[in-house]
């Protein structure tokens, strides 16, 4: 299952945005309003929960500065990645898009498609406000 957020314009250079997204503690600023829990576990991992959803641990998997930051599930139970693609538009302006990719059975995919689409949409909207 592959889902993409709308592209958003961020008032940061690609390098600054990449550095911001590479610090997992900064994701607390991007979380949607329905986040019931956010906890930094170490410099590469954080745990979060949305109301009505189980807790998820994300970890920083790869940074390809200044254009890509890849986070992934820390658990093999629900393997997925969340990738931020960043393109510089001008000196202090960049465009970003989030892509969620995971392998799920049809039933699970139906259940999580809506919440995940809303989640990555909220992350993108909040990124545009930085």
Sine and cosine of phi, psi and omega as CSV:
sin_phi,cos_phi,sin_psi,cos_psi,sin_omega,cos_omega
0.00,0.00,0.82,-0.57,0.04,-1.00
-0.86,-0.50,0.79,-0.62,0.03,-1.00
-0.78,-0.63,0.61,-0.79,0.03,-1.00
-0.83,-0.56,0.60,-0.80,0.10,-1.00
-0.99,0.14,0.28,-0.96,0.16,-0.99
-0.90,0.43,0.46,-0.89,0.09,-1.00
-0.96,0.28,0.65,-0.76,0.02,-1.00
-0.80,-0.60,0.46,-0.89,0.07,-1.00
-0.99,-0.15,0.75,-0.67,-0.05,-1.00
-0.86,-0.51,0.70,-0.71,0.00,-1.00
-0.99,0.14,0.85,0.52,0.08,-1.00
-0.55,-0.83,0.49,-0.87,0.11,-0.99
-0.92,0.40,0.31,-0.95,0.02,-1.00
-0.85,0.52,-0.65,0.76,-0.01,-1.00
-0.90,0.44,-0.71,0.71,0.00,-1.00
-0.90,0.43,-0.67,0.75,0.01,-1.00
-0.91,0.40,-0.66,0.75,0.04,-1.00
-0.87,0.48,-0.70,0.71,0.04,-1.00
-0.89,0.46,-0.67,0.75,0.02,-1.00
-0.86,0.50,-0.74,0.67,-0.04,-1.00
-0.96,0.29,-0.32,0.95,0.02,-1.00
-0.98,0.20,-0.26,0.96,0.06,-1.00
-0.99,-0.12,0.96,-0.27,-0.13,-0.99
-0.87,0.49,-0.48,0.88,0.00,-1.00
-0.88,0.47,-0.44,0.90,-0.01,-1.00
-0.94,0.35,-0.31,0.95,0.00,-1.00
-0.91,0.41,-0.34,0.94,0.05,-1.00
-0.86,0.50,-0.58,0.81,0.02,-1.00
-0.94,0.35,-0.36,0.93,-0.07,-1.00
-0.99,-0.11,-0.22,0.98,-0.10,-0.99
-0.90,0.44,0.54,-0.84,0.04,-1.00
-0.93,0.36,0.23,-0.97,-0.03,-1.00
-0.88,0.47,-0.48,0.88,-0.05,-1.00
-1.00,0.07,0.36,0.93,0.07,-1.00
-0.97,0.25,0.83,-0.55,-0.01,-1.00
-0.99,-0.14,-0.27,0.96,-0.01,-1.00
-0.43,-0.90,0.65,-0.76,0.12,-0.99
-0.56,-0.83,0.80,-0.60,-0.04,-1.00
-0.55,-0.84,0.81,-0.59,0.08,-1.00
-0.99,0.16,0.82,-0.57,-0.03,-1.00
-1.00,-0.04,-0.63,0.78,0.13,-0.99
-0.31,-0.95,-0.14,-0.99,-0.10,-0.99
-0.94,0.35,-0.17,0.99,0.01,-1.00
-0.88,-0.47,-0.05,1.00,-0.09,-1.00
-0.72,-0.69,0.60,-0.80,0.17,-0.99
-0.60,-0.80,0.41,-0.91,-0.01,-1.00
-0.90,-0.43,0.65,-0.76,0.10,-1.00
-0.57,-0.82,0.35,-0.94,0.07,-1.00
-0.62,-0.78,0.67,-0.74,0.12,-0.99
-0.98,-0.20,0.51,-0.86,-0.01,-1.00
-0.81,0.58,0.77,-0.64,0.03,-1.00
0.99,0.15,0.06,1.00,-0.01,-1.00
-0.83,-0.55,0.41,-0.91,0.04,-1.00
-0.95,0.33,0.29,-0.96,0.06,-1.00
-0.93,0.37,0.60,-0.80,0.02,-1.00
-0.80,-0.60,0.70,-0.71,0.09,-1.00
-0.96,-0.28,0.85,-0.53,0.06,-1.00
-0.95,-0.32,0.58,-0.81,0.07,-1.00
-0.74,-0.67,0.52,-0.85,0.03,-1.00
-0.94,0.33,0.89,-0.46,-0.05,-1.00
-0.99,-0.11,-0.65,0.76,-0.10,-1.00
-0.34,-0.94,0.56,-0.83,0.12,-0.99
-0.78,-0.62,0.84,-0.54,0.07,-1.00
-0.91,-0.43,0.98,0.22,-0.11,-0.99
-0.88,0.48,0.63,-0.78,-0.03,1.00
-0.98,-0.19,0.33,0.95,-0.20,-0.98
-0.94,-0.33,-0.14,0.99,-0.09,-1.00
-0.43,-0.90,0.72,-0.70,0.13,-0.99
-0.78,-0.62,0.81,-0.58,-0.05,-1.00
-0.89,-0.45,0.84,-0.54,0.11,-0.99
-0.94,-0.33,0.46,-0.89,0.03,-1.00
-0.59,-0.81,0.30,-0.95,0.05,-1.00
-0.92,0.39,0.68,-0.73,0.03,-1.00
-0.98,0.19,-0.28,0.96,-0.03,-1.00
-0.97,-0.24,0.57,-0.82,0.05,-1.00
-0.99,0.11,-0.13,0.99,-0.02,-1.00
-0.90,0.44,-0.69,0.73,0.04,-1.00
-0.81,-0.59,0.99,0.15,-0.07,-1.00
-0.96,0.27,0.82,-0.57,0.07,-1.00
-0.38,-0.92,0.28,-0.96,0.12,-0.99
-0.81,-0.59,0.46,-0.89,0.10,-0.99
-0.80,-0.59,0.92,-0.38,-0.09,-1.00
-0.92,-0.38,0.74,-0.67,0.11,-0.99
-0.98,-0.20,0.89,-0.45,0.09,-1.00
-0.99,-0.13,0.81,-0.58,-0.10,-1.00
-0.85,-0.53,0.75,-0.66,0.07,-1.00
-0.78,-0.63,0.77,-0.64,0.02,-1.00
-0.97,0.25,0.73,-0.68,0.04,-1.00
-0.98,-0.18,-0.75,0.66,0.05,-1.00
-0.63,-0.77,-0.11,-0.99,-0.05,-1.00
-0.82,0.58,-0.73,0.68,-0.04,-1.00
-0.86,-0.52,0.60,0.80,0.00,-1.00
-0.54,-0.84,0.72,-0.69,0.04,-1.00
-0.65,-0.76,0.24,-0.97,0.01,-1.00
-0.90,-0.43,0.69,-0.73,-0.03,-1.00
-0.73,-0.68,0.54,-0.84,0.07,-1.00
-0.62,-0.78,0.67,-0.74,0.04,-1.00
-0.98,-0.18,0.65,-0.76,0.04,-1.00
-0.79,-0.61,0.80,-0.60,0.05,-1.00
-0.97,-0.24,0.78,-0.62,0.03,-1.00
-0.71,-0.70,0.79,-0.61,0.01,-1.00
-0.41,-0.91,0.38,-0.92,0.03,-1.00
-0.97,-0.25,0.94,-0.34,-0.03,-1.00
-0.73,-0.68,0.47,-0.88,0.09,-1.00
-0.94,0.34,0.26,-0.97,-0.11,-0.99
-0.85,0.52,-0.65,0.76,-0.02,-1.00
-0.90,0.43,-0.74,0.67,0.02,-1.00
-0.89,0.46,-0.68,0.73,-0.01,-1.00
-0.86,0.52,-0.67,0.74,0.03,-1.00
-0.89,0.46,-0.64,0.77,-0.05,-1.00
-0.94,0.33,-0.59,0.81,-0.12,-0.99
-0.99,-0.17,-0.18,0.98,-0.07,-1.00
-0.84,0.54,-0.75,0.66,-0.01,-1.00
-0.88,0.47,-0.81,0.58,0.01,-1.00
-0.86,0.51,-0.64,0.77,-0.01,-1.00
-0.93,0.36,-0.66,0.75,0.04,-1.00
-0.86,0.51,-0.71,0.71,0.04,-1.00
-0.90,0.44,-0.63,0.78,-0.02,-1.00
-0.90,0.44,-0.78,0.62,-0.04,-1.00
-0.94,0.34,-0.47,0.88,0.10,-1.00
-0.90,0.43,-0.69,0.72,0.02,-1.00
-0.91,0.41,-0.66,0.75,0.04,-1.00
-0.86,0.51,-0.69,0.73,-0.01,-1.00
-0.91,0.41,-0.71,0.70,0.03,-1.00
-0.85,0.52,-0.69,0.73,-0.01,-1.00
-0.94,0.34,-0.51,0.86,0.07,-1.00
-0.91,0.42,-0.62,0.79,-0.01,-1.00
-0.91,0.42,-0.36,0.93,-0.02,-1.00
-1.00,0.05,-0.10,1.00,-0.06,-1.00
-0.89,0.46,0.00,0.00,0.00,0.00
